[in-house]
Amino acid sequence: MTVAEKVPWTELALSAAECAELWGITPEHFLATVACKPGFPDRLTFKPATWRAGEVVEYRNSNRQNARRTARADGK
């Protein structure tokens, strides 16, 4: 088993393009609307921009649940 096989997926670095795929949007839209929000995980690197996979997925899942609660409270 190689070292790369032992690294948990949550510790892998995701690019802006990979993060954008999680939201189903373009990398440009992701950077302009998601990555810049308060509370979004800190970048690991700036050029190219990367984030820790586990933190990005946790943020996305948390915000999806909040969006659903808000929508239900609004009667939508």
C-alpha positions in Angstrom: 0.0 0.0 0.0 1.4 3.4 -1.0 1.3 6.5 1.2 -1.3 8.1 -1.2 -3.6 5.1 -0.6 -3.4 5.7 3.2 -4.4 9.4 3.1 -8.1 9.8 4.0 -10.2 11.5 1.2 -11.2 14.2 3.7 -7.6 15.4 3.7 -7.2 15.6 -0.1 -7.0 19.0 -1.7 -9.8 20.1 -4.1 -9.3 22.7 -6.8 -11.9 25.4 -7.5 -13.1 23.3 -10.5 -13.5 20.2 -8.3 -15.4 22.2 -5.7 -17.6 23.8 -8.3 -18.6 20.3 -9.5 -20.0 19.6 -6.0 -22.3 22.6 -6.4 -23.0 21.9 -10.1 -21.7 25.3 -11.2 -18.7 26.7 -13.1 -15.4 27.3 -11.3 -15.8 31.1 -11.9 -19.3 31.1 -10.3 -18.0 29.0 -7.4 -15.2 31.5 -6.7 -17.5 34.5 -7.0 -20.4 33.2 -4.9 -19.4 30.3 -2.7 -15.7 30.4 -1.8 -15.9 34.1 -0.8 -18.7 33.6 1.8 -18.0 34.0 5.5 -17.6 30.6 7.1 -16.4 28.9 4.0 -13.2 26.9 4.8 -9.8 28.6 4.5 -7.8 27.9 1.4 -4.8 25.5 1.7 -3.1 27.3 -1.2 -3.8 30.4 -3.2 -2.3 29.7 -6.6 -3.9 27.5 -7.5 -6.6 27.7 -5.0 -7.3 24.5 -3.1 -9.4 23.5 -0.1 -9.5 20.4 2.2 -12.1 18.1 0.8 -13.6 17.1 4.1 -14.2 20.8 5.1 -15.7 21.7 1.7 -18.1 18.7 1.8 -19.1 19.5 5.4 -19.7 23.1 4.5 -21.8 22.2 1.5 -23.9 19.7 3.5 -24.5 22.1 6.3 -25.6 24.8 4.0 -27.9 22.5 2.1 -29.7 21.6 5.3 -30.0 25.3 6.3 -31.4 26.1 2.8 -34.0 23.4 3.1 -35.1 24.6 6.6 -35.4 28.2 5.3 -37.4 27.0 2.3 -39.8 25.0 4.4 -40.2 27.9 6.9 -41.1 30.2 4.0 -43.7 27.6 2.8 -41.8 26.9 -0.5 
